[in-house]
Amino acid sequence: MQLFDYVFFVFAFITLASAFIVVFSRNIVYSAFSLLFTFFGVAGLYALLQADFLAVTQILIYVGGILVLLLFGVMLTSKVVNVELKTGTLHTVPALLLVAIVGETLSGLFYTSWKEATPAPSALSTTTPSLGQLLMTTYLLPFEIASVILLVALIGAAMFARKKPKV
C-alpha cells in the first residue's frame, strides 16, 4: 500500500465516522458539529480525486455557508434541548427490504473483478481554469439563467419570511 491509500482511508474513516455521529447522535449540536467533519472529509476525498474545484467549492459553500447557517440556527433557536424524537416500528418491512437491497448491492461490489486503471504519467493539473473557461464561453447562458433563478428564489424566500401574519 502506498501513502495515497493510507490518506484515502483516513479521509474515508473521518467521513464515515462523523456521518455516523450526525445520524445517530441525540444531541443536535453534536450532530451539527459532526457535520463539519463530514464535509471536510468529503472535501479531502475530492482533493484525492484531483477534483480541486469541487474540493474548494465543498469547503466554501458547505462548510463556509450552509454549515455556519445551520449552526447559527441551532444555537439561536430556543427550546431545542427537550425535543423528543419518537420512532415507531411502523416501517420495519420497508426498512428490511431496503437493507436487503443495499446488502445485495454491496456484496456485488465485493465479488466483482474490477479493472485497475493506471494513473496518467503527466503532472497534476488543475480543473479550475478549464471549468472557468467553459462557464464563461460555452455555458454562459445557462450559468446566467441559473443565477437569475437563484436570485428570484432568494427574494421570494425573503418576502415569505418578512410577511406579517394576518390577525
C-alpha positions, -999 to +999 in steps of 0.1 A: +000+000+000+012+035-008+008+067+011-021+077-011-040+046+001-035+055+037-046+091+032-077+078+014-085+055+043-081+083+068-104+106+049-129+078+044-129+070+081-133+106+091-162+110+067-180+078+077-174+082+115-186+117+116-216+109+094-225+081+118-224+106+147-246+130+126-272+104+121-272+087+155-264+115+180-293+125+202-278+160+207-285+183+177-254+204+185-231+174+183-248+164+151-242+198+136-206+199+146-200+164+133-214+175+100-184+199+098-160+169+099-182+151+073-179+180+049-142+183+054-138+145+048-157+147+016-136+177+005-105+157+012-118+128-009-125+153-037-089+165-034-076+130-036-096+125-068-078+156-082-111+175-084-097+207-069-126+228-079-151+205-062-129+203-030-127+241-027-164+245-035-172+219-009-153+239+018-165+273+007-202+266+002-210+237+025-186+245+054-185+282+050-221+288+042-246+261+049-230+246+080-225+280+096-261+289+089-272+256+104-251+261+135-265+296+140-300+283+135-294+255+161-277+277+186-301+306+184-332+286+185-348+283+219-364+252+233-343+228+213-330+210+244-360+189+252-370+177+217-383+142+218-379+120+188-404+092+186-396+062+164-421+035+158-419+001+143-444+010+116-419+010+088-400-022+097-408-041+065-398-013+040-366-008+061-357-045+059-364-045+022-341-015+018-314-032+039-316-063+017-312-043-015-283-024-001-267-056+012-271-072-022-255-042-039-226-042-015-220-079-020-219-073-057-193-046-052-171-070-033-174-100-056-169-082-089-135-083-106-126-047-110-102-034-136-075-011-123-066+019-142-030+031-144-025+067-135-016+091-162+022+099-163+015+136-166+019+160-138-010+171-117-032+195-135-060+217-121-095+217-134-104+252-123-091+271-154-109+247-178-142+249-158-139+287-158-133+288-195-164+266-201-186+286-178-177+319-194-179+307-230-199+276-239-222+275-209-226+313-202-263+315-209-273+285-186-250+298-159-266+333-160-301+318-161-293+297-130-280+328-112-312+347-120-334+318-108-314+316-076-318+354-071-356+352-076-358+323-051-338+343-026-360+373-030-391+351-027-378+335+005-371+369+020-406+380+011-422+350+027-400+354+058-409+391+063-447+386+056-466+396+087-493+371+098-529+383+093-548+386+125 
